[in-house]
Amino acid sequence: MSADLTSCLQFCTIPTMQSASKKALDIIRHRGGIIRTREALASGIHRRTLYGLRDAGAIVSVTRGLYRIAEMEIPAQVNIVDVAKRVPKGVICLLSALSFHELTTQMPQQIWIAIDRKARKPKIEYPPIRVFHFSGASFTEGIETHSIMEQRVQIYSTAKTVIDCFRWKNEVGLDVAIEAAKDYLTRRDSSPSKLMEYAQACKVEKIVRPYFEALIA
């Protein structure tokens, strides 16, 4: 190959690579700054471009197969997004949901997630997770979809989470459940009737009624 042809190929290739990298970074930023390998490929980012950005330090690996833009600050909710992506049929619940809804001062060290009782427990080494098997209405009722870092994440509603905390009071702690109910009832958008609807659906009405009557009185 002649020197002139080699020079021409190099000249033509470098701008093309830079253009591909810039386009890839724009796609990742549009998705909130994080992306999974399969999402990158589905969005038109070539695997070579993705790994090139990683090797150049433009993006960093958060966990296996999950990348974020290096210059981006890591929000506390990135682990929730990661788990939600890896367990798409799961629902963020209990302490993690309480933290999201700002109904507790506790910062859970694990991501608490509910799955259907017939579903297989997901195997995730990091971030650490705590899995709960819900069934029937206790699993399907009260699910909301929130946008976190441009990603869709399923989380139980505020009222449903309060009820779940009483259902799982031995795991969460009765004091945490009561404090969450107290904080919820002070909010303008709180609904005691909604609490009881979820309590009935989850078959814990008799358990929670005395606590709610005492808090409302």
C-alpha positions as CSV (number, residue, x, y, z in Angstrom):
1,M,0.0,0.0,0.0
2,S,1.4,3.4,-1.0
3,A,2.3,6.0,1.6
4,D,-0.3,8.4,0.1
5,L,-3.1,5.8,0.4
6,T,-2.1,5.0,4.0
7,S,-2.1,8.6,4.9
8,C,-5.5,9.1,3.3
9,L,-7.0,6.2,5.2
10,Q,-5.7,7.5,8.5
11,F,-7.0,11.0,7.8
12,C,-10.4,9.6,6.8
13,T,-10.6,7.2,9.7
14,I,-9.8,9.5,12.6
15,P,-12.7,12.0,12.0
16,T,-15.0,9.0,11.5
17,M,-14.0,7.5,14.9
18,Q,-14.3,10.9,16.6
19,S,-17.8,11.4,15.1
20,A,-18.9,7.9,16.2
21,S,-17.6,8.6,19.7
22,K,-19.3,12.0,19.9
23,K,-22.6,10.4,18.7
24,A,-22.2,7.6,21.3
25,L,-21.6,10.1,24.1
26,D,-24.7,12.1,23.0
27,I,-26.8,8.9,23.1
28,I,-25.5,8.0,26.6
29,R,-26.1,11.6,27.9
30,H,-29.7,11.5,26.5
31,R,-30.3,8.3,28.5
32,G,-29.2,10.0,31.8
33,G,-25.5,9.3,31.5
34,I,-25.7,5.6,32.0
35,I,-26.2,2.7,29.6
36,R,-26.1,-1.0,29.4
37,T,-24.1,-2.8,26.7
38,R,-27.2,-4.2,25.0
39,E,-28.9,-0.8,25.1
40,A,-25.9,0.7,23.5
41,L,-25.8,-1.8,20.7
42,A,-29.6,-1.4,20.2
43,S,-29.1,2.4,20.0
44,G,-26.6,2.0,17.2
45,I,-23.4,2.3,19.2
46,H,-20.8,-0.1,17.8
47,R,-19.2,-2.4,20.4
48,R,-15.8,-1.1,19.2
49,T,-16.9,2.5,19.9
50,L,-18.2,1.6,23.3
51,Y,-15.1,-0.2,24.4
52,G,-13.0,2.6,22.8
53,L,-14.7,5.2,25.0
54,R,-14.1,2.9,28.0
55,D,-10.4,2.5,27.2
56,A,-10.1,6.3,26.7
57,G,-11.6,7.0,30.1
58,A,-14.6,8.8,28.7
59,I,-17.0,6.2,30.3
60,V,-16.4,4.0,33.2
61,S,-17.9,0.6,34.2
62,V,-20.2,0.8,37.2
63,T,-20.9,-2.9,37.2
64,R,-20.5,-5.6,34.6
65,G,-22.2,-4.5,31.4
66,L,-23.3,-1.1,32.8
67,Y,-21.4,2.1,32.0
68,R,-21.7,5.8,33.0
69,I,-20.0,8.9,31.6
70,A,-16.9,9.5,33.6
71,E,-17.4,13.2,34.3
72,M,-20.9,12.5,35.7
73,E,-21.4,12.6,39.5
74,I,-22.8,9.3,40.8
75,P,-26.2,9.8,42.3
76,A,-27.3,7.6,45.2
77,Q,-30.1,6.3,43.0
78,V,-27.8,4.8,40.3
79,N,-27.9,1.4,42.1
80,I,-31.7,1.4,42.0
81,V,-31.6,2.0,38.3
82,D,-29.0,-0.8,37.9
83,V,-31.2,-3.3,39.8
84,A,-34.3,-2.2,38.0
85,K,-32.7,-2.8,34.6
86,R,-31.5,-6.2,35.7
87,V,-34.8,-7.2,37.3
88,P,-37.3,-5.6,34.9
89,K,-40.3,-7.4,36.4
90,G,-39.3,-6.5,40.0
91,V,-40.6,-3.6,42.0
92,I,-38.5,-1.4,44.4
93,C,-40.1,-1.9,47.8
94,L,-39.9,-1.5,51.6
95,L,-36.8,0.4,52.9
96,S,-35.6,1.4,49.4
97,A,-39.1,2.6,48.5
98,L,-39.3,4.5,51.8
99,S,-36.0,6.2,51.1
100,F,-37.1,7.1,47.6
101,H,-40.4,8.6,48.9
102,E,-38.4,10.4,51.7
103,L,-40.4,8.6,54.5
104,T,-37.3,7.5,56.4
105,T,-34.0,8.8,57.5
106,Q,-32.4,5.4,57.1
107,M,-30.1,4.7,54.2
108,P,-30.5,1.1,53.2
109,Q,-27.2,-0.7,52.3
110,Q,-29.1,-3.0,50.0
111,I,-31.6,-2.4,47.2
112,W,-34.9,-4.0,48.5
113,I,-36.9,-5.4,45.6
114,A,-40.1,-7.4,45.4
115,I,-40.6,-10.1,42.8
116,D,-43.6,-12.5,42.1
117,R,-43.5,-15.5,44.5
118,K,-43.2,-17.8,41.5
119,A,-40.3,-15.9,40.0
120,R,-36.7,-17.1,40.4
121,K,-34.5,-15.1,42.7
122,P,-32.1,-12.9,40.6
123,K,-28.4,-13.5,41.0
124,I,-26.7,-10.1,41.4
125,E,-23.4,-9.7,43.1
126,Y,-23.4,-6.0,43.0
127,P,-25.1,-3.8,44.0
128,P,-26.2,-5.9,47.0
129,I,-29.9,-6.6,46.9
130,R,-32.5,-8.0,49.3
131,V,-35.3,-9.9,47.5
132,F,-38.9,-10.4,48.8
133,H,-41.5,-12.6,47.2
134,F,-44.9,-11.0,47.0
135,S,-48.0,-12.7,45.8
136,G,-51.4,-11.7,44.4
137,A,-52.6,-8.2,45.0
138,S,-49.7,-7.5,47.4
139,F,-47.4,-7.7,44.4
140,T,-49.6,-6.1,41.7
141,E,-51.3,-3.3,43.6
142,G,-49.8,0.2,44.0
143,I,-47.0,0.0,41.4
144,E,-45.9,3.3,40.0
145,T,-43.4,4.0,37.2
146,H,-40.9,6.8,38.0
147,S,-38.2,8.3,35.8
148,I,-34.8,8.1,37.4
149,M,-31.8,9.3,35.4
150,E,-34.0,9.0,32.3
151,Q,-34.8,5.4,33.1
152,R,-38.2,3.9,33.9
153,V,-38.2,2.3,37.4
154,Q,-41.1,0.5,39.0
155,I,-41.6,1.5,42.7
156,Y,-44.5,0.9,45.0
157,S,-46.5,4.0,45.8
158,T,-46.1,5.9,49.1
159,A,-49.3,4.5,50.6
160,K,-48.6,0.9,49.4
161,T,-45.1,1.1,50.8
162,V,-46.4,2.1,54.2
163,I,-48.7,-0.9,54.3
164,D,-45.9,-3.2,53.1
165,C,-43.8,-2.1,56.0
166,F,-46.4,-3.2,58.4
167,R,-46.7,-6.5,56.5
168,W,-43.0,-7.0,56.8
169,K,-42.5,-5.3,60.2
170,N,-40.3,-8.1,61.4
171,E,-37.9,-7.3,58.6
172,V,-38.3,-3.5,58.5
173,G,-38.8,-2.9,62.1
174,L,-42.1,-1.9,63.7
175,D,-40.7,1.5,64.7
176,V,-39.7,2.2,61.1
177,A,-43.2,1.3,59.9
178,I,-44.9,3.5,62.5
179,E,-42.7,6.4,61.8
180,A,-43.3,6.1,58.0
181,A,-47.1,6.0,58.6
182,K,-46.8,9.1,60.8
183,D,-44.8,11.0,58.2
184,Y,-47.1,9.9,55.5
185,L,-50.2,11.1,57.3
186,T,-48.7,14.6,57.8
187,R,-48.4,15.1,54.0
188,R,-51.0,17.2,52.1
189,D,-51.6,14.4,49.6
190,S,-52.0,11.7,52.2
191,S,-55.1,9.5,52.1
192,P,-56.1,7.4,55.1
193,S,-58.7,5.7,53.0
194,K,-56.0,4.7,50.4
195,L,-54.0,3.2,53.2
196,M,-57.0,1.1,54.2
197,E,-57.7,0.1,50.6
198,Y,-54.2,-1.3,50.3
199,A,-54.4,-2.9,53.8
200,Q,-57.6,-4.8,52.7
201,A,-56.0,-5.8,49.4
202,C,-53.0,-7.1,51.2
203,K,-55.1,-8.7,54.0
204,V,-53.5,-6.8,56.9
205,E,-56.4,-4.5,57.8
206,K,-56.8,-6.0,61.3
207,I,-53.1,-5.6,61.9
208,V,-52.7,-1.9,60.8
209,R,-56.1,-0.5,62.0
210,P,-55.1,0.0,65.7
211,Y,-51.9,1.8,64.7
212,F,-53.7,4.1,62.2
213,E,-56.5,4.9,64.6
214,A,-54.0,5.9,67.2
215,L,-52.1,8.1,64.8
216,I,-55.2,9.8,63.4
217,A,-56.8,10.3,66.7
